[in-house]
Amino acid sequence: MHAFLLTATRVLLAAFLLGGCVVVAGQSFALATGDRGLMEMFGTSVTDAVCVVAGGAGLCSFLLLYTPEGRRTDAPDDQR
């Protein structure tokens, strides 16, 4: 389970960062061209999808703490 959550966290984090870059690039392009529809699309639909991916990455990284491997590696030395 730990390996799956770690892989999912990494994939979702990469997708979140790439999606953020797409939102910024898309809104910058829309601002430069003056296209209101494109600006709204990147500000609502695309941003909503990126936020869902970011939430999934956060949830997976949080759940990593509850795996046996996560408990072993994240515990302070005096609590092992």
N, CA, C and O atoms as a GROMACS GRO file, in nm:
protein
  320
    1MET      N    1   0.082  -0.119   0.000
    1MET     CA    2   0.000   0.000   0.000
    1MET      C    3   0.087   0.126   0.000
    1MET      O    4   0.054   0.227  -0.063
    2HIS      N    5   0.198   0.118   0.072
    2HIS     CA    6   0.287   0.234   0.079
    2HIS      C    7   0.343   0.268  -0.059
    2HIS      O    8   0.348   0.386  -0.097
    3ALA      N    9   0.384   0.167  -0.133
    3ALA     CA   10   0.441   0.191  -0.267
    3ALA      C   11   0.337   0.251  -0.360
    3ALA      O   12   0.367   0.342  -0.438
    4PHE      N   13   0.213   0.201  -0.352
    4PHE     CA   14   0.106   0.256  -0.435
    4PHE      C   15   0.079   0.402  -0.401
    4PHE      O   16   0.069   0.486  -0.490
    5LEU      N   17   0.068   0.433  -0.272
    5LEU     CA   18   0.040   0.571  -0.231
    5LEU      C   19   0.156   0.665  -0.266
    5LEU      O   20   0.134   0.779  -0.305
    6LEU      N   21   0.278   0.616  -0.252
    6LEU     CA   22   0.394   0.698  -0.287
    6LEU      C   23   0.396   0.728  -0.437
    6LEU      O   24   0.421   0.842  -0.477
    7THR      N   25   0.369   0.627  -0.518
    7THR     CA   26   0.364   0.647  -0.663
    7THR      C   27   0.249   0.740  -0.701
    7THR      O   28   0.266   0.829  -0.784
    8ALA      N   29   0.132   0.719  -0.641
    8ALA     CA   30   0.017   0.804  -0.670
    8ALA      C   31   0.044   0.948  -0.630
    8ALA      O   32   0.007   1.040  -0.703
    9THR      N   33   0.109   0.968  -0.516
    9THR     CA   34   0.143   1.104  -0.472
    9THR      C   35   0.236   1.171  -0.572
    9THR      O   36   0.215   1.286  -0.608
   10ARG      N   37   0.336   1.099  -0.615
   10ARG     CA   38   0.432   1.157  -0.710
   10ARG      C   39   0.367   1.190  -0.844
   10ARG      O   40   0.392   1.296  -0.901
   11VAL      N   41   0.284   1.099  -0.894
   11VAL     CA   42   0.216   1.121  -1.023
   11VAL      C   43   0.120   1.239  -1.012
   11VAL      O   44   0.118   1.326  -1.099
   12LEU      N   45   0.041   1.242  -0.905
   12LEU     CA   46  -0.056   1.351  -0.888
   12LEU      C   47   0.013   1.484  -0.864
   12LEU      O   48  -0.034   1.588  -0.910
   13LEU      N   49   0.125   1.484  -0.792
   13LEU     CA   50   0.200   1.607  -0.770
   13LEU      C   51   0.255   1.661  -0.902
   13LEU      O   52   0.248   1.781  -0.928
   14ALA      N   53   0.309   1.572  -0.985
   14ALA     CA   54   0.360   1.614  -1.115
   14ALA      C   55   0.247   1.668  -1.202
   14ALA      O   56   0.263   1.769  -1.270
   15ALA      N   57   0.131   1.600  -1.199
   15ALA     CA   58   0.016   1.647  -1.277
   15ALA      C   59  -0.034   1.782  -1.225
   15ALA      O   60  -0.072   1.868  -1.304
   16PHE      N   61  -0.032   1.799  -1.093
   16PHE     CA   62  -0.075   1.926  -1.033
   16PHE      C   63   0.019   2.039  -1.075
   16PHE      O   64  -0.027   2.148  -1.112
   17LEU      N   65   0.148   2.016  -1.069
   17LEU     CA   66   0.243   2.121  -1.107
   17LEU      C   67   0.234   2.153  -1.256
   17LEU      O   68   0.238   2.270  -1.295
   18LEU      N   69   0.221   2.051  -1.338
   18LEU     CA   70   0.205   2.073  -1.482
   18LEU      C   71   0.074   2.146  -1.511
   18LEU      O   72   0.070   2.238  -1.593
   19GLY      N   73  -0.033   2.106  -1.442
   19GLY     CA   74  -0.162   2.174  -1.459
   19GLY      C   75  -0.156   2.320  -1.418
   19GLY      O   76  -0.216   2.405  -1.483
   20GLY      N   77  -0.084   2.349  -1.312
   20GLY     CA   78  -0.066   2.488  -1.270
   20GLY      C   79   0.005   2.570  -1.376
   20GLY      O   80  -0.030   2.685  -1.402
   21CYS      N   81   0.106   2.510  -1.436
   21CYS     CA   82   0.178   2.579  -1.544
   21CYS      C   83   0.086   2.601  -1.664
   21CYS      O   84   0.092   2.706  -1.728
   22VAL      N   85   0.000   2.505  -1.693
   22VAL     CA   86  -0.094   2.519  -1.805
   22VAL      C   87  -0.193   2.632  -1.775
   22VAL      O   88  -0.224   2.712  -1.864
   23VAL      N   89  -0.242   2.640  -1.653
   23VAL     CA   90  -0.335   2.748  -1.616
   23VAL      C   91  -0.268   2.884  -1.632
   23VAL      O   92  -0.326   2.976  -1.690
   24VAL      N   93  -0.148   2.898  -1.581
   24VAL     CA   94  -0.078   3.026  -1.590
   24VAL      C   95  -0.048   3.062  -1.736
   24VAL      O   96  -0.068   3.176  -1.777
   25ALA      N   97   0.000   2.964  -1.812
   25ALA     CA   98   0.030   2.992  -1.953
   25ALA      C   99  -0.097   3.025  -2.031
   25ALA      O  100  -0.098   3.116  -2.114
   26GLY      N  101  -0.203   2.950  -2.005
   26GLY     CA  102  -0.330   2.976  -2.074
   26GLY      C  103  -0.388   3.111  -2.042
   26GLY      O  104  -0.437   3.181  -2.131
   27GLN      N  105  -0.385   3.149  -1.915
   27GLN     CA  106  -0.438   3.280  -1.878
   27GLN      C  107  -0.349   3.392  -1.930
   27GLN      O  108  -0.398   3.499  -1.967
   28SER      N  109  -0.219   3.369  -1.933
   28SER     CA  110  -0.129   3.470  -1.989
   28SER      C  111  -0.155   3.490  -2.138
   28SER      O  112  -0.158   3.602  -2.187
   29PHE      N  113  -0.175   3.379  -2.209
   29PHE     CA  114  -0.206   3.387  -2.351
   29PHE      C  115  -0.340   3.457  -2.373
   29PHE      O  116  -0.353   3.542  -2.462
   30ALA      N  117  -0.439   3.421  -2.292
   30ALA     CA  118  -0.571   3.484  -2.305
   30ALA      C  119  -0.565   3.633  -2.275
   30ALA      O  120  -0.633   3.712  -2.340
   31LEU      N  121  -0.485   3.670  -2.178
   31LEU     CA  122  -0.469   3.812  -2.144
   31LEU      C  123  -0.401   3.887  -2.258
   31LEU      O  124  -0.439   3.999  -2.292
   32ALA      N  125  -0.299   3.825  -2.316
   32ALA     CA  126  -0.226   3.888  -2.426
   32ALA      C  127  -0.313   3.906  -2.550
   32ALA      O  128  -0.301   4.005  -2.623
   33THR      N  129  -0.402   3.808  -2.575
   33THR     CA  130  -0.486   3.817  -2.693
   33THR      C  131  -0.619   3.887  -2.666
   33THR      O  132  -0.692   3.921  -2.759
   34GLY      N  133  -0.650   3.908  -2.538
   34GLY     CA  134  -0.776   3.975  -2.504
   34GLY      C  135  -0.898   3.888  -2.521
   34GLY      O  136  -1.008   3.939  -2.542
   35ASP      N  137  -0.881   3.758  -2.511
   35ASP     CA  138  -0.991   3.664  -2.529
   35ASP      C  139  -1.056   3.633  -2.395
   35ASP      O  140  -1.001   3.559  -2.314
   36ARG      N  141  -1.173   3.690  -2.373
   36ARG     CA  142  -1.242   3.675  -2.245
   36ARG      C  143  -1.287   3.530  -2.221
   36ARG      O  144  -1.276   3.479  -2.110
   37GLY      N  145  -1.338   3.466  -2.324
   37GLY     CA  146  -1.385   3.328  -2.311
   37GLY      C  147  -1.274   3.233  -2.271
   37GLY      O  148  -1.292   3.145  -2.187
   38LEU      N  149  -1.158   3.250  -2.332
   38LEU     CA  150  -1.043   3.167  -2.300
   38LEU      C  151  -0.996   3.192  -2.157
   38LEU      O  152  -0.958   3.100  -2.086
   39MET      N  153  -0.998   3.318  -2.116
   39MET     CA  154  -0.959   3.353  -1.980
   39MET      C  155  -1.053   3.289  -1.878
   39MET      O  156  -1.007   3.237  -1.776
   40GLU      N  157  -1.182   3.291  -1.905
   40GLU     CA  158  -1.279   3.229  -1.814
   40GLU      C  159  -1.263   3.078  -1.811
   40GLU      O  160  -1.277   3.016  -1.705
   41MET      N  161  -1.235   3.018  -1.926
   41MET     CA  162  -1.217   2.873  -1.930
   41MET      C  163  -1.098   2.831  -1.843
   41MET      O  164  -1.108   2.738  -1.764
   42PHE      N  165  -0.984   2.901  -1.859
   42PHE     CA  166  -0.866   2.866  -1.780
   42PHE      C  167  -0.884   2.904  -1.634
   42PHE      O  168  -0.821   2.846  -1.546
   43GLY      N  169  -0.969   3.001  -1.606
   43GLY     CA  170  -0.993   3.043  -1.468
   43GLY      C  171  -1.096   2.959  -1.395
   43GLY      O  172  -1.104   2.965  -1.273
   44THR      N  173  -1.176   2.882  -1.468
   44THR     CA  174  -1.280   2.803  -1.403
   44THR      C  175  -1.262   2.653  -1.430
   44THR      O  176  -1.224   2.579  -1.340
   45SER      N  177  -1.287   2.610  -1.549
   45SER     CA  178  -1.287   2.466  -1.580
   45SER      C  179  -1.150   2.402  -1.558
   45SER      O  180  -1.140   2.300  -1.490
   46VAL      N  181  -1.047   2.460  -1.615
   46VAL     CA  182  -0.914   2.401  -1.603
   46VAL      C  183  -0.864   2.411  -1.459
   46VAL      O  184  -0.805   2.316  -1.407
   47THR      N  185  -0.889   2.524  -1.396
   47THR     CA  186  -0.847   2.542  -1.257
   47THR      C  187  -0.919   2.444  -1.164
   47THR      O  188  -0.858   2.391  -1.071
   48ASP      N  189  -1.047   2.419  -1.188
   48ASP     CA  190  -1.121   2.323  -1.106
   48ASP      C  191  -1.059   2.184  -1.117
   48ASP      O  192  -1.044   2.114  -1.016
   49ALA      N  193  -1.023   2.143  -1.237
   49ALA     CA  194  -0.961   2.011  -1.256
   49ALA      C  195  -0.826   2.003  -1.185
   49ALA      O  196  -0.794   1.902  -1.124
   50VAL      N  197  -0.748   2.110  -1.195
   50VAL     CA  198  -0.616   2.112  -1.129
   50VAL      C  199  -0.633   2.108  -0.978
   50VAL      O  200  -0.553   2.044  -0.909
   51CYS      N  201  -0.732   2.174  -0.926
   51CYS     CA  202  -0.756   2.172  -0.781
   51CYS      C  203  -0.796   2.033  -0.732
   51CYS      O  204  -0.757   1.993  -0.623
   52VAL      N  205  -0.873   1.961  -0.811
   52VAL     CA  206  -0.910   1.824  -0.774
   52VAL      C  207  -0.786   1.735  -0.771
   52VAL      O  208  -0.770   1.654  -0.680
   53VAL      N  209  -0.699   1.750  -0.869
   53VAL     CA  210  -0.575   1.673  -0.873
   53VAL      C  211  -0.487   1.708  -0.752
   53VAL      O  212  -0.427   1.620  -0.691
   54ALA      N  213  -0.480   1.836  -0.718
   54ALA     CA  214  -0.401   1.878  -0.602
   54ALA      C  215  -0.458   1.819  -0.473
   54ALA      O  216  -0.383   1.778  -0.385
   55GLY      N  217  -0.589   1.814  -0.463
   55GLY     CA  218  -0.652   1.752  -0.346
   55GLY      C  219  -0.620   1.604  -0.337
   55GLY      O  220  -0.594   1.552  -0.228
   56GLY      N  221  -0.621   1.536  -0.450
   56GLY     CA  222  -0.584   1.394  -0.452
   56GLY      C  223  -0.440   1.371  -0.410
   56GLY      O  224  -0.410   1.276  -0.339
   57ALA      N  225  -0.351   1.459  -0.454
   57ALA     CA  226  -0.210   1.449  -0.414
   57ALA      C  227  -0.194   1.470  -0.265
   57ALA      O  228  -0.119   1.399  -0.198
   58GLY      N  229  -0.265   1.568  -0.212
   58GLY     CA  230  -0.260   1.594  -0.068
   58GLY      C  231  -0.316   1.479   0.012
   58GLY      O  232  -0.260   1.442   0.116
   59LEU      N  233  -0.425   1.422  -0.033
   59LEU     CA  234  -0.487   1.308   0.037
   59LEU      C  235  -0.394   1.186   0.036
   59LEU      O  236  -0.378   1.119   0.138
   60CYS      N  237  -0.335   1.158  -0.078
   60CYS     CA  238  -0.243   1.044  -0.085
   60CYS      C  239  -0.121   1.065   0.003
   60CYS      O  240  -0.075   0.971   0.069
   61SER      N  241  -0.067   1.185   0.005
   61SER     CA  242   0.050   1.211   0.089
   61SER      C  243   0.014   1.204   0.237
   61SER      O  244   0.096   1.161   0.318
   62PHE      N  245  -0.107   1.245   0.273
   62PHE     CA  246  -0.153   1.234   0.411
   62PHE      C  247  -0.170   1.087   0.450
   62PHE      O  248  -0.131   1.047   0.560
   63LEU      N  249  -0.226   1.007   0.361
   63LEU     CA  250  -0.248   0.865   0.390
   63LEU      C  251  -0.117   0.788   0.402
   63LEU      O  252  -0.114   0.682   0.464
   64LEU      N  253  -0.010   0.839   0.344
   64LEU     CA  254   0.120   0.774   0.356
   64LEU      C  255   0.163   0.763   0.503
   64LEU      O  256   0.232   0.668   0.540
   65LEU      N  257   0.123   0.858   0.585
   65LEU     CA  258   0.160   0.855   0.726
   65LEU      C  259   0.095   0.740   0.801
   65LEU      O  260   0.144   0.700   0.906
   66TYR      N  261  -0.013   0.685   0.748
   66TYR     CA  262  -0.087   0.580   0.816
   66TYR      C  263  -0.051   0.440   0.767
   66TYR      O  264  -0.116   0.343   0.805
   67THR      N  265   0.049   0.430   0.683
   67THR     CA  266   0.098   0.299   0.643
   67THR      C  267   0.208   0.258   0.742
   67THR      O  268   0.270   0.345   0.803
   68PRO      N  269   0.233   0.130   0.757
   68PRO     CA  270   0.339   0.088   0.850
   68PRO      C  271   0.475   0.150   0.816
   68PRO      O  272   0.550   0.187   0.907
   69GLU      N  273   0.508   0.160   0.688
   69GLU     CA  274   0.635   0.221   0.649
   69GLU      C  275   0.638   0.369   0.683
   69GLU      O  276   0.742   0.421   0.725
   70GLY      N  277   0.526   0.436   0.667
   70GLY     CA  278   0.518   0.578   0.699
   70GLY      C  279   0.533   0.604   0.847
   70GLY      O  280   0.594   0.703   0.887
   71ARG      N  281   0.477   0.518   0.928
   71ARG     CA  282   0.492   0.532   1.073
   71ARG      C  283   0.636   0.510   1.115
   71ARG      O  284   0.686   0.579   1.204
   72ARG      N  285   0.702   0.414   1.052
   72ARG     CA  286   0.840   0.384   1.087
   72ARG      C  287   0.935   0.498   1.051
   72ARG      O  288   1.024   0.530   1.129
   73THR      N  289   0.916   0.559   0.935
   73THR     CA  290   1.012   0.659   0.890
   73THR      C  291   0.983   0.798   0.942
   73THR      O  292   1.073   0.883   0.944
   74ASP      N  293   0.859   0.826   0.984
   74ASP     CA  294   0.824   0.961   1.027
   74ASP      C  295   0.823   0.979   1.177
   74ASP      O  296   0.803   1.091   1.225
   75ALA      N  297   0.844   0.874   1.254
   75ALA     CA  298   0.843   0.885   1.399
   75ALA      C  299   0.976   0.943   1.447
   75ALA      O  300   1.081   0.906   1.395
   76PRO      N  301   0.973   1.032   1.546
   76PRO     CA  302   1.100   1.082   1.603
   76PRO      C  303   1.180   0.968   1.666
   76PRO      O  304   1.124   0.865   1.703
   77ASP      N  305   1.310   0.988   1.678
   77ASP     CA  306   1.399   0.882   1.729
   77ASP      C  307   1.360   0.835   1.868
   77ASP      O  308   1.372   0.716   1.898
   78ASP      N  309   1.313   0.924   1.954
   78ASP     CA  310   1.282   0.884   2.091
   78ASP      C  311   1.148   0.809   2.101
   78ASP      O  312   1.118   0.755   2.207
   79GLN      N  313   1.069   0.804   1.993
   79GLN     CA  314   0.942   0.734   1.996
   79GLN      C  315   0.945   0.603   1.922
   79GLN      O  316   0.840   0.539   1.908
   80ARG      N  317   1.058   0.561   1.874
   80ARG     CA  318   1.069   0.434   1.800
   80ARG      C  319   1.083   0.319   1.894
   80ARG      O  320   1.094   0.204   1.851
   0.00000   0.00000   0.00000
